[in-house]
Amino acid sequence: MELRQDLRDHWSEYLFVSDLDGTLLDGSMTIPSFTSVAISRLLDRGLKFTIASARSPQAAFRILEPLPLTLPIILHNGVIIADPRSKKMLSVLSLTAAVADQLLAIGNSHGLSPYLLTFANAARLYFLEPENEGQRFFIDTRARRNDPRLRKTSRLRDHLDEQVIQVCFVGTEEGLAGISAEIGATLRQDVTTHFFPDVYCPPFYWLDVVHPEATKDRAVATVAKMCDLPLCRVVSFGDSLNDIEMFRVSAVAIAVRNAHDRVKEAAHLVLDRTADEDAVAHFLTELTGESNR
């Protein structure tokens, strides 16, 4: 296609935005060595590359240590835009205490307690005793890494006086669909929801509830503006349902082979490699001619 030829000829004039989990990271939740080396070399050659992830700042900064990124990164699906060099938050969107309280009530009516993520000088993740294996997997994984955000509590409402940036439900697809429907019916103007499968603990799903302007498409548009680039110069990579919104504003939307079927349908191109096979890095090295150097 004509756009792909322009991309090949002028790749240094495009902004490349990649999701992390299931796209850039392998099954061990890390950046594979080939990907790290390849993208680092391309950054030295002038590649404009950043990430847009559901990950927290702390987790993302740790994961991205092998990459010398300089452009702003998008975290918590657009809640936060951060500088990867200084690790400063450039933008933080939060929920009101009243909205967060309504979300807790909705979860309670469906028999499911969420996590409460707050942010001030540092992030805190409040949780009750895990109610399903998906929740247990998430908490246990973070506890093994000594995640300083973790705060077990007996009452989530006790922490609504803090800056709440995200309310996260983990459960079955069917159970979360009911919660999502009620949130949409009662809080449509006050929140945005991100509904996607847990790639590390199937068959569980995540339902993240955030500020109404905290979306990957808006955040990608903001970062593109920071880079003095129009959206017609944005290429995005993804695998999960929460990546479709940034696909819609990208000139070229690319899904990895392991992507959700709906993500593949929304993409302009589906790669023949998976995240475990360094799909994004192989595409970029072939696009830029790095594989021939």
C-alpha positions in Angstrom: 0.0 0.0 0.0 1.1 3.6 -0.7 1.2 4.5 3.0 3.5 1.5 3.8 6.0 2.7 1.1 6.0 6.2 2.6 6.6 4.6 6.0 9.5 2.6 4.6 11.0 5.6 2.9 10.5 8.1 5.8 10.4 5.9 9.0 12.4 8.5 10.9 9.5 11.0 10.5 7.0 8.7 12.2 6.2 8.1 15.9 6.0 4.4 16.8 3.9 3.6 19.9 3.9 0.0 21.3 1.8 -1.6 24.0 3.9 -3.6 26.5 2.2 -6.8 27.8 1.5 -9.3 25.0 3.1 -7.0 22.4 6.6 -5.9 23.3 7.1 -8.1 26.3 7.5 -11.9 26.3 5.7 -14.4 28.5 8.1 -13.7 31.4 6.9 -10.0 31.5 10.3 -8.8 30.3 11.8 -7.2 27.1 13.6 -10.0 25.2 17.2 -9.5 24.5 16.8 -9.3 20.8 14.1 -6.7 21.2 16.2 -4.7 23.6 19.3 -4.6 21.4 17.4 -4.0 18.2 15.3 -1.1 19.4 18.3 0.5 21.3 20.2 0.5 18.0 17.3 2.0 16.2 16.9 4.7 18.8 20.5 5.6 18.2 19.6 5.9 14.5 16.8 8.3 15.2 13.7 6.1 15.7 10.9 7.9 17.5 9.6 5.2 19.8 7.5 5.1 23.0 5.0 2.9 24.8 1.4 3.0 25.8 0.6 0.6 28.5 -1.8 -0.3 31.3 1.2 -0.7 33.5 2.0 1.6 36.5 4.9 4.0 36.5 6.9 1.9 38.9 6.5 -1.3 36.9 7.0 0.4 33.5 10.2 2.2 34.6 11.6 -1.2 35.8 10.7 -3.1 32.7 11.9 -0.3 30.3 15.4 0.0 31.9 17.1 -1.8 29.0 15.7 0.8 26.5 17.2 4.3 26.4 13.8 5.9 25.8 13.5 9.7 25.7 10.0 10.5 24.5 7.1 10.7 27.0 5.5 7.3 27.8 1.8 6.5 28.4 0.8 4.6 31.5 -2.3 3.2 33.1 -4.0 3.3 29.7 -3.7 7.1 29.4 -4.1 8.1 33.1 -0.5 9.1 33.3 2.0 10.5 30.8 5.6 10.4 32.2 9.1 11.3 31.3 11.2 8.0 31.2 14.4 9.9 31.9 13.5 12.0 34.9 10.7 9.6 35.9 8.5 12.7 36.5 4.8 12.6 35.9 3.9 15.1 33.1 0.2 14.5 33.4 -2.1 12.7 35.9 -5.9 12.4 35.6 -7.8 11.4 38.7 -11.4 10.4 39.6 -13.4 12.3 42.1 -14.0 10.8 45.5 -17.8 10.7 44.8 -17.3 8.7 41.6 -14.9 6.3 43.3 -17.4 5.7 46.1 -20.1 4.9 43.5 -17.8 2.4 41.8 -17.2 0.7 45.1 -20.9 0.5 45.6 -21.4 -1.0 42.2 -18.7 -3.6 42.8 -20.3 -4.5 46.2 -23.7 -5.0 44.5 -22.1 -7.5 42.2 -20.2 -9.3 44.9 -16.8 -8.2 43.8 -14.3 -5.8 45.4 -11.9 -3.9 43.2 -8.4 -2.6 43.8 -8.0 1.1 44.5 -5.0 2.9 43.0 -4.1 6.3 44.4 -1.3 8.7 43.5 0.3 11.6 45.2 4.1 11.7 45.7 4.0 7.9 45.2 1.5 5.3 44.1 -0.5 3.1 46.5 -2.5 0.1 45.6 -5.2 -0.8 48.2 -6.7 -4.2 48.2 -8.9 -6.5 50.3 -8.4 -10.2 50.8 -8.3 -11.7 47.2 -11.7 -13.0 46.1 -10.7 -15.1 43.1 -7.6 -16.7 41.6 -7.1 -13.8 39.2 -6.9 -11.3 42.0 -4.7 -13.7 44.0 -2.3 -14.1 41.1 -1.9 -10.4 40.7 -1.3 -9.7 44.4 1.0 -12.6 44.9 3.1 -11.7 41.8 3.5 -8.1 43.0 4.2 -9.3 46.6 7.0 -11.6 45.4 8.6 -8.5 43.8 8.2 -6.5 47.0 6.0 -4.0 45.3 6.0 -0.9 47.6 2.5 0.1 46.3 0.7 -2.8 48.0 -1.5 -1.8 51.0 -3.8 -4.4 52.4 -6.8 -2.8 54.0 -10.1 -3.7 55.6 -12.0 -0.8 54.1 -11.4 0.7 50.7 -13.6 3.7 51.5 -11.1 4.8 54.1 -8.7 5.9 51.3 -11.0 7.9 49.1 -9.5 11.1 50.5 -6.4 10.4 48.5 -6.1 11.1 44.8 -7.8 8.1 43.2 -6.5 7.5 39.7 -7.9 4.0 39.0 -10.5 1.5 40.3 -9.6 -2.0 39.0 -11.9 -5.1 38.9 -10.5 -8.5 38.2 -13.0 -11.4 37.5 -14.6 -13.5 34.9 -15.6 -12.0 31.5 -19.3 -12.6 32.3 -19.1 -11.1 35.8 -17.2 -8.0 34.7 -19.5 -7.5 31.7 -22.4 -7.0 34.2 -20.3 -4.5 36.3 -19.3 -2.7 33.1 -22.9 -2.4 31.9 -24.0 -0.8 35.2 -21.1 1.6 35.2 -22.0 2.6 31.7 -25.6 3.1 32.6 -24.9 5.2 35.7 -21.5 6.9 35.3 -21.1 7.3 31.5 -20.1 10.9 31.6 -17.8 10.5 34.6 -15.5 7.6 33.7 -13.9 5.6 30.9 -13.6 1.8 31.2 -11.0 -0.5 29.8 -12.1 -4.1 29.5 -9.4 -6.7 28.5 -8.3 -10.3 29.2 -5.5 -11.0 31.6 -2.8 -12.4 29.3 -0.9 -13.9 32.3 -3.8 -15.4 34.1 -6.5 -16.7 31.8 -9.5 -16.9 31.7 -9.7 -13.9 34.0 -10.4 -10.3 32.7 -9.6 -6.8 33.9 -12.0 -3.9 34.0 -10.1 -0.7 34.7 -12.2 2.4 35.5 -10.5 5.8 35.1 -11.0 9.5 34.3 -13.2 10.0 31.2 -10.3 11.6 29.3 -7.8 8.8 30.2 -7.7 6.8 27.0 -4.9 5.6 24.9 -6.1 7.5 21.8 -6.2 10.8 23.6 -2.8 10.1 25.3 -1.2 9.1 21.9 -2.6 12.4 20.4 -1.0 14.3 23.3 2.4 12.7 22.9 2.3 13.1 19.2 1.7 16.8 19.7 4.6 16.9 22.2 6.8 15.5 19.4 5.4 18.0 16.9 4.0 15.2 14.8 0.4 14.9 13.3 -1.6 11.7 13.9 -1.0 10.8 10.2 2.6 10.1 11.3 1.7 7.6 14.1 2.2 3.9 13.9 0.9 1.7 16.8 1.4 -1.9 17.9 -0.9 -3.8 20.1 -2.5 -7.1 21.0 -5.4 -6.5 23.5 -8.8 -4.9 23.4 -7.5 -1.7 25.2 -5.3 -1.1 22.1 -8.2 -0.7 19.7 -8.8 2.9 20.7 -5.2 3.9 19.8 -5.5 1.9 16.5 -8.3 4.2 15.5 -6.1 7.3 15.6 -3.0 5.8 14.1 -2.0 6.1 10.5 -0.8 2.5 10.6 -2.2 0.0 13.2 -0.3 -3.2 13.6 -1.3 -6.3 15.6 1.1 -9.0 16.7 0.1 -12.6 15.7 -1.0 -13.5 19.3 -3.5 -10.5 19.4 -7.1 -10.8 20.2 -9.3 -11.5 17.1 -11.0 -8.1 17.5 -7.7 -6.4 17.6 -6.6 -8.1 14.4 -9.8 -7.0 12.7 -9.1 -3.4 13.7 -5.5 -3.5 12.5 -4.1 -2.5 9.1 -1.5 -5.2 9.3 -1.1 -8.4 11.3 2.5 -9.6 11.9 3.4 -13.2 11.4 5.3 -13.3 14.7 4.1 -13.3 18.3 5.4 -11.2 21.2 7.5 -14.2 22.3 9.1 -14.1 18.9 10.1 -10.4 19.1 7.4 -9.4 16.6 7.7 -5.6 17.0 11.5 -5.6 16.9 11.6 -7.8 13.8 9.1 -5.5 12.0 11.2 -2.4 12.9 14.5 -3.9 11.9 13.1 -5.0 8.5 11.3 -1.6 8.0 14.4 0.4 8.6 16.9 -1.9 6.9 18.7 -2.6 10.2 18.4 -6.3 9.5 20.7 -5.8 6.5 23.3 -3.8 8.3 
